[in-house]
Amino acid sequence: MANSSANANAHKSMLDNLTTAVLVLESDLIIRYLNPAAENLFETSMTRSSGLHLGDILLDAESTFHTFRTAAASGRSYTRRETGFLLASGSQRIVDYTVSLLDQNPAALLVEVQPRDRLLRISREEDLISQQETTRILVRGMAHEIKNPLGGIRGAAQLLDRELSSADQREYTRVIIEEADRLRSLVDRMLGPNKALKLAPVNIHEILERVRTLLEAESKGRVKFQRDYDPSLPEFSGDKEQLIQAFLNIARNAMEAAFESETEQDGGKKSPVITLRTRAIRQATIGPRRHRLVCRTDIIDNGPGIAPELRQNIFYPMISGRANGTGLGLSITQSIISQHCGLVECESEPGQTDFIIFLPLEATS
C-alpha cells in the first residue's frame, strides 16, 4: 500500500514537472485532471476545471471534440498538427496534440498538447530578421553602384557649367546637378540613419508623448489619440532622437490611414482614432535571443487596413500602399529598431492595423 502511494506521488510529480500540457478526460469529455502546463496553456486551474466539460474551457472546437470521441470509441491514437484552440478567455493558441485511450473501464482519454505559437513566432521573426539583413546588404550594394556614377555626372555637369556662356544652356546643367543631388539624397534615405547610436536612459512613454504632440499639431486635432500605458515599464538604453523618428514614421502612417477611413464614410464619418499601448512582456524571445523583460508597443489605427499582397513586403524600401508614399519610412523604422536589438511586426485587417514594436529593456551586449 505504501509503495502504491509512493508510486502515485512519483507519477504525479513527473506530470507536474512536464512542459507538455497533459489532460485526462472521461469518455464524455469531462475533465478529470490537468497538469500545471495544461493549466497555464488553457488559462485555468485544476480546482476550477475538474468536473467541467472540455467545451467550457475550449470554444468552437467541434472537430477536436469529434477526434476525441473517435479515439474513445475506437481505442486508437490520433495526432493533429497546428490546430487552432480558442479559449474561454478569448485567447487563441496554435497547438499540436495527441489523444489516446488511457483506461477501458471506465473509458478515459489521455491528451498531450504542445503549444506551437512560440516556435512559429520565433521562426517568423528569424525569417523577418534574415530578410531585413538581406535587404540592407542589397540596398548598400545598390547605393554604392548608384552614387559612384552620380558623382561623375554631377562633377561633369559642374565643369560644363563653367564653360558655358549662355544662361539658357547653363539652366540645363543646373537641372542635371539638382537631379543628381535629389537622387543622391534619395539613396541616402534608402540607406537609413548612418550615425552611431547616442545611447542614454530613455522612457518609452516620453517618446510616445512627443510623437503624439507632433501629430496632434500636424492634424490640427482631427485625430483622436487613445493612450493605454503600462506605468511599470522602466527606462532603457536607447537613442532618443532616432527612436522618436522610428515611432513617428509608424504613427504618421497610421494617421494618414485613419484619414483615408474618414473620407470613405459618406454621410456618417468615422472619426480617425490612433491607439498607443505599452505592455511589459517577461521572458520574451526576439528572433533567436531570449530577453528577461521586453517592452511591447502597439500603434493601432482604425483605417482601411493593408492589402494582403503588400503586408509581407511593407518593410522593404520603395514599397508603399499609398499613391504619394515613398516607401522609406517603415524601412528606416525597422533599421532603427534593429539597431536597438528590437523588432517591428504588423497585423492588419479591414478597419484595424496594428504595428507592434518590441524593444528589450535590459542592457544588450
ZIFEN-V313787 format. One record per backbone hydrogen bond with DSSP energy under -1.0 kcal/mol. CO is the residue of the C=O (numbers start at 1). NH is the residue of the N-H. E is the energy in kcal/mol with one decimal. If there is no record, write none. Layout:
CO_NH_E + CO_NH_E
This chain:
1_5_-2.1 + 2_6_-2.4 + 3_7_-2.6 + 4_8_-2.2 + 5_9_-2.2 + 6_10_-2.2 + 7_11_-2.8 + 8_12_-2.4 + 9_13_-2.3 + 10_14_-2.1 + 11_15_-2.4 + 12_16_-2.7 + 13_17_-1.1 + 15_18_-1.0 + 21_113_-3.0 + 22_35_-1.9 + 23_111_-2.9 + 24_32_-3.0 + 24_33_-1.7 + 25_109_-3.4 + 26_29_-2.5 + 29_54_-2.5 + 30_26_-2.8 + 31_51_-2.7 + 33_24_-2.2 + 35_39_-2.2 + 36_40_-2.3 + 37_41_-2.2 + 38_42_-2.8 + 39_44_-2.0 + 45_49_-2.1 + 46_50_-2.3 + 49_52_-2.7 + 52_31_-3.1 + 53_56_-2.5 + 54_57_-1.6 + 54_58_-1.8 + 57_88_-1.2 + 61_65_-2.5 + 62_66_-2.3 + 63_67_-1.8 + 64_68_-2.1 + 65_69_-2.6 + 66_70_-2.4 + 67_71_-2.2 + 68_72_-2.2 + 69_73_-2.2 + 70_74_-2.7 + 71_75_-2.3 + 78_99_-2.6 + 80_97_-2.4 + 83_95_-2.6 + 85_93_-2.6 + 86_59_-3.1 + 87_90_-1.9 + 91_87_-3.0 + 93_85_-3.2 + 94_116_-3.9 + 95_83_-3.4 + 96_114_-3.3 + 97_80_-2.6 + 98_112_-2.8 + 99_78_-2.3 + 100_110_-3.0 + 103_108_-1.7 + 107_27_-1.2 + 108_102_-3.3 + 108_103_-1.0 + 109_25_-2.5 + 110_100_-2.2 + 111_23_-2.5 + 112_98_-2.3 + 113_21_-2.1 + 114_96_-2.5 + 116_120_-3.0 + 117_121_-2.7 + 118_122_-2.6 + 119_123_-2.4 + 120_124_-2.5 + 121_125_-2.7 + 122_126_-2.6 + 123_127_-2.1 + 124_128_-2.3 + 125_129_-2.9 + 126_130_-2.3 + 127_131_-2.5 + 128_132_-2.4 + 129_133_-2.2 + 130_134_-2.4 + 131_135_-2.6 + 132_136_-2.5 + 133_137_-2.2 + 134_138_-2.4 + 135_139_-3.0 + 136_140_-2.5 + 137_141_-2.2 + 138_142_-2.6 + 139_143_-3.0 + 140_144_-2.1 + 141_145_-2.0 + 142_146_-2.0 + 143_147_-3.0 + 144_148_-1.7 + 146_150_-1.7 + 147_151_-2.3 + 148_152_-1.5 + 149_153_-2.8 + 150_154_-2.8 + 151_155_-2.4 + 152_156_-2.5 + 153_157_-2.3 + 154_158_-2.1 + 155_159_-2.2 + 156_160_-2.5 + 157_161_-2.2 + 158_162_-1.4 + 159_163_-1.0 + 160_164_-1.3 + 166_170_-2.2 + 167_171_-1.3 + 169_173_-1.2 + 170_174_-2.0 + 171_175_-1.7 + 172_176_-2.0 + 173_177_-2.4 + 174_178_-2.7 + 175_179_-2.6 + 176_180_-2.3 + 177_181_-2.4 + 178_182_-2.2 + 179_183_-2.4 + 180_184_-2.3 + 181_185_-2.4 + 182_186_-2.1 + 183_187_-2.4 + 184_188_-2.4 + 185_189_-2.1 + 186_190_-2.0 + 187_191_-1.8 + 200_238_-2.4 + 202_236_-2.2 + 203_207_-1.7 + 204_208_-2.3 + 205_209_-2.3 + 206_210_-1.7 + 207_211_-2.2 + 208_212_-2.7 + 209_213_-2.4 + 210_214_-2.2 + 211_215_-2.3 + 212_216_-2.5 + 213_217_-1.8 + 214_218_-2.1 + 215_219_-2.7 + 216_221_-1.5 + 219_222_-1.3 + 224_274_-2.6 + 226_276_-3.1 + 228_278_-2.0 + 230_233_-1.5 + 236_202_-3.0 + 238_200_-1.7 + 239_243_-2.5 + 240_244_-2.4 + 241_245_-2.0 + 242_246_-2.3 + 243_247_-2.7 + 244_248_-2.5 + 245_249_-2.1 + 246_250_-1.4 + 247_251_-2.8 + 248_252_-2.7 + 249_253_-1.7 + 250_254_-2.4 + 251_255_-2.4 + 252_256_-2.3 + 253_257_-2.4 + 254_258_-2.4 + 255_259_-2.1 + 256_260_-1.6 + 257_261_-1.7 + 258_262_-1.7 + 259_263_-2.1 + 260_264_-1.2 + 264_266_-1.1 + 266_268_-1.7 + 272_224_-2.6 + 273_302_-1.2 + 274_226_-2.7 + 275_300_-2.5 + 276_228_-3.0 + 277_298_-2.8 + 279_296_-3.1 + 281_294_-2.7 + 284_291_-3.6 + 286_289_-1.8 + 289_286_-2.7 + 291_284_-1.4 + 292_283_-2.2 + 293_361_-2.7 + 294_281_-2.9 + 295_359_-2.2 + 296_279_-2.2 + 297_357_-3.0 + 298_277_-2.4 + 299_355_-2.3 + 300_275_-2.8 + 301_353_-1.8 + 307_310_-1.8 + 307_311_-1.4 + 310_313_-1.7 + 313_316_-1.9 + 316_319_-1.4 + 322_325_-1.4 + 328_332_-2.5 + 329_333_-2.3 + 330_334_-2.7 + 331_335_-1.8 + 332_336_-2.4 + 333_337_-2.8 + 334_338_-2.3 + 335_339_-1.8 + 337_342_-2.8 + 338_341_-2.1 + 343_358_-3.0 + 345_356_-2.6 + 347_354_-3.5 + 349_352_-2.6 + 352_349_-2.7 + 353_301_-2.2 + 354_347_-2.5 + 355_299_-2.4 + 356_345_-2.7 + 357_297_-2.6 + 358_343_-1.8 + 359_295_-3.2
